[in-house]
C-alpha cells in the first residue's frame, strides 16, 4: 500500500519513502508521481509475528466479524483521509498496480474495499481523496 502527499503517521504502521523500499516499489515511483501529481510517495507496512501483512489480516478480521471499522486497514484509510493523503492498494503481481478501481472520497473507498473483500477479490483501489470527503 502506498500513500501520496505529506508523510502519514499511523499508529502501528511503518511509513517509509518509496525511495527506501525494495526495487519493485522504487521502480513504480514514476507511475505514482505522474498518476497523483506528487513526488511524495510513501510505502505503508505492517507485519505480525507470522509475517502476515495488515491488509490480509484486515480481510480476515472483516470476514470473521463483518466489522470493517475494527480492522487496521480501516484505521489506516481513515487516518489517510484525515491527513488528506491519496492512496493506492494493489496485489503486487505483474502490472496489477494499474488494474485498480478509482474513487475520490473516503466513503467510496471504504465501500469499494468492503465490496472487493466480500466478492473475494484482491483489493485494487486508487483513491484520490478530495477535500470534500468526510
C-alpha positions as CSV (number, residue, x, y, z in Angstrom):
1,X,0.0,0.0,0.0
2,X,1.3,3.5,-0.8
3,X,0.2,6.9,0.4
4,X,0.8,10.0,-1.5
5,X,1.3,13.5,-0.1
6,X,2.5,14.6,3.4
7,X,4.2,11.7,5.3
8,X,1.4,10.0,7.2
9,X,1.9,9.0,10.8
10,X,-0.3,6.0,11.6
11,X,-0.1,4.1,14.9
12,X,1.2,0.6,14.3
13,X,2.1,1.2,10.6
14,X,5.7,1.6,9.4
15,X,5.9,4.5,6.9
16,X,8.9,4.9,4.7
17,X,9.8,6.7,1.5
18,X,9.3,4.7,-1.7
19,X,13.0,5.6,-2.4
20,X,14.0,3.5,0.6
21,X,11.9,0.4,-0.3
22,X,12.5,-2.7,-2.4
23,X,13.4,-2.2,-6.0
24,X,10.0,-3.4,-7.3
25,X,8.4,-0.4,-5.5
26,X,11.2,2.1,-6.3
27,X,10.6,1.3,-10.0
28,X,6.9,2.3,-9.6
29,X,7.7,5.8,-8.2
30,X,7.4,7.5,-11.7
31,X,3.9,5.9,-12.1
32,X,2.7,7.1,-8.7
33,X,4.2,10.5,-9.1
34,X,2.6,11.0,-12.5
35,X,-0.7,9.5,-11.6
36,X,-1.1,11.5,-8.4
37,X,0.9,14.6,-9.5
38,X,3.0,14.4,-6.3
39,X,6.6,13.2,-5.8
40,X,5.9,12.4,-2.1
41,X,5.2,8.7,-2.2
42,X,5.2,6.5,1.0
43,X,5.1,2.8,1.5
44,X,2.9,1.6,4.4
45,X,3.8,-1.7,6.0
46,X,2.8,-3.8,9.0
47,X,3.5,-7.5,9.5
48,X,2.5,-9.6,12.5
49,X,4.7,-12.2,14.2
50,X,3.7,-14.7,11.4
51,X,4.6,-12.2,8.7
52,X,1.0,-11.6,7.7
53,X,0.5,-8.1,6.2
54,X,-2.1,-5.8,7.6
55,X,-4.3,-5.9,4.5
56,X,-4.6,-9.7,4.7
57,X,-5.2,-9.5,8.4
58,X,-7.9,-6.9,7.9
59,X,-9.6,-9.1,5.3
60,X,-9.6,-12.0,7.7
61,X,-10.9,-9.8,10.6
62,X,-13.7,-8.4,8.4
63,X,-14.7,-11.9,7.2
64,X,-14.9,-13.1,10.8
65,X,-16.6,-10.1,12.4
66,X,-18.3,-8.1,9.5
67,X,-17.0,-5.1,11.4
68,X,-14.7,-3.3,9.0
69,X,-14.1,-0.4,11.4
70,X,-12.3,-2.9,13.7
71,X,-9.6,-3.5,11.1
72,X,-6.2,-1.9,10.8
73,X,-6.9,-1.2,7.2
74,X,-10.0,0.9,8.1
75,X,-8.0,2.8,10.7
76,X,-5.2,3.4,8.2
77,X,-7.6,4.7,5.5
78,X,-9.3,6.9,8.0
79,X,-6.0,8.3,9.1
80,X,-5.0,9.0,5.5
81,X,-8.3,10.7,4.8
82,X,-7.8,12.9,7.8
83,X,-4.3,13.7,6.6
84,X,-5.6,14.4,3.1
85,X,-3.4,11.7,1.6
86,X,-4.3,9.8,-1.5
87,X,-3.5,6.1,-1.5
88,X,-3.1,3.1,-3.7
89,X,-3.7,-0.6,-2.9
90,X,-2.9,-3.4,-5.3
91,X,-1.8,-7.0,-5.3
92,X,1.9,-7.0,-6.2
93,X,1.9,-9.1,-9.4
94,X,2.7,-8.1,-13.0
95,X,1.1,-4.8,-13.8
96,X,-1.7,-5.1,-11.3
97,X,-0.9,-1.6,-9.9
98,X,-2.7,-0.2,-13.0
99,X,-5.6,-2.6,-12.8
100,X,-7.5,-0.8,-10.0
101,X,-10.8,0.9,-9.5
102,X,-10.8,4.6,-8.8
103,X,-12.6,6.6,-6.1
104,X,-12.5,10.1,-4.8
105,X,-14.0,10.1,-1.3
106,X,-13.3,8.2,1.9
107,X,-16.8,6.8,1.9
108,X,-16.4,5.4,-1.7
109,X,-13.0,3.9,-0.7
110,X,-14.4,2.1,2.3
111,X,-17.4,0.8,0.4
112,X,-15.2,-0.4,-2.5
113,X,-12.8,-2.2,-0.2
114,X,-15.6,-3.9,1.6
115,X,-17.2,-5.0,-1.7
116,X,-13.9,-6.3,-3.0
117,X,-13.3,-8.3,0.2
118,X,-16.9,-9.7,0.1
119,X,-16.5,-10.7,-3.6
120,X,-13.2,-12.5,-2.6
121,X,-11.3,-10.2,-4.9
122,X,-7.9,-8.9,-4.4
123,X,-8.1,-5.3,-3.3
124,X,-7.3,-2.9,-6.1
125,X,-8.1,0.7,-5.4
126,X,-6.8,4.1,-6.4
127,X,-8.1,6.8,-4.1
128,X,-7.5,10.4,-4.9
129,X,-9.3,11.8,-1.9
130,X,-10.9,15.2,-2.3
131,X,-11.1,17.8,0.5
132,X,-14.9,17.2,0.5
133,X,-14.7,13.6,1.8
134,X,-15.6,13.0,5.4
